[in-house]
Amino acid sequence: MSAARNSYTALAPAKVNLTLEVLGRRPDGFHELRTVLLALDLCDRVQVRCDSRQESPVQLRVTGPAASEDIPADDRNLVYRAAQLALARLADVGAAPLPPLCIELEKHVPSQAGLGGGSSDAAATLRAVQAIAGRDLGREWRTETLAELGSDCVFFDAGAVVALCEGRGERVRALPTPHQWNVALVVPEVTCRTAEVFGRVPSDPVLSNVSRSHTDLLAQDPGAARDSLFNDLEPAAREVEPLLGAWSDLLSEGGLDHYRLTGSGSSLFGLYADPEEAQWDLAAVSHLASERGLGVRLACCVPCWNGKDESPGK
């Protein structure tokens, strides 16, 4: 690790699930999953800095265009909890104590949208605290800690652009990065709570009858890859939020029935080679949604994450 510093800003990319299989319920009550995650160049910024003037060991402020009332600024937030756990870990390994940490979470990734924002923020927080301390927290500890915080957290710590994730998402294997893929995102105003969606999954889920060749999927151009996208959570998400059915109808009528739900929703996405084509389709979708009274939180086209991560402070 490099020398300690007073501040560090880590980027926290969003993700989409290119494929998502629900393989059944585990003895611990969680579901066994197999999913291919793709990181996107739509990022939150997690700035952590030392501030000896504040009394609390951790202080969190949430800002940014995607900040919303459902994002807490206390220990209900994964960022706050990740910082607390990192400080405890530093004490356990005998590192010099840090001054109180002031954290600004600048949100650009909508919450409760299936984009992994909270999980990515947690992983970014661990990296930032580790960098400020100049002390490696340990890969095994980070993996175990992040797996406890959330199912997608370990993926964001792995640094991969695309990966096959299994179990609860804690077993991560990097896959080849696709070339010239652009992702169009539509985030409806409706939100989906992950626990509620998984609660609607049948105890013996019907597995998708879709090719499982992840390497073949990623080797295709975006247009061909569309046919290989699937998400076993879509039926359950529509039960939880019936308006997702209206969105599906809207996309289908607009010739965009290749769009898929990411995670437990509510975001929908499509793959494109040409970002201009994606922007054209997104404009049409936004117009149709406005006509039908369907609110849109975000509609944008982003490339795959470029892998650039932290911005160190002094």
Secondary structure, 3 states (H helix, E strand, C coil): CCCCCCEEEEEEEEEEEEEEEEEEECCCCCEEEEEEEEEEEEEEEEEEEECCCCCCCEEEEEECCCCCCCCCCCCCCHHHHHHHHHHHHHHHCCCCCCCCEEEEEECCCCCCCCCCHHHHHHHHHHHHHHHHHCCCCCHHHHHHHHHHHCCCHHHHHHCCCEEEEEECCCEEEECCCCCCCEEEEEEECCCCCHHHHHHCCCCCCCCCCCCCCHHHHHHCCHHHHHHHCEECCHHHHHHHCCHHHHHHHHHHHCCCCCCEECCCCCCEEEEECCHHHHHHHHHHHHHHHHHCCCCEEEEEEEEECCCCCCEECC
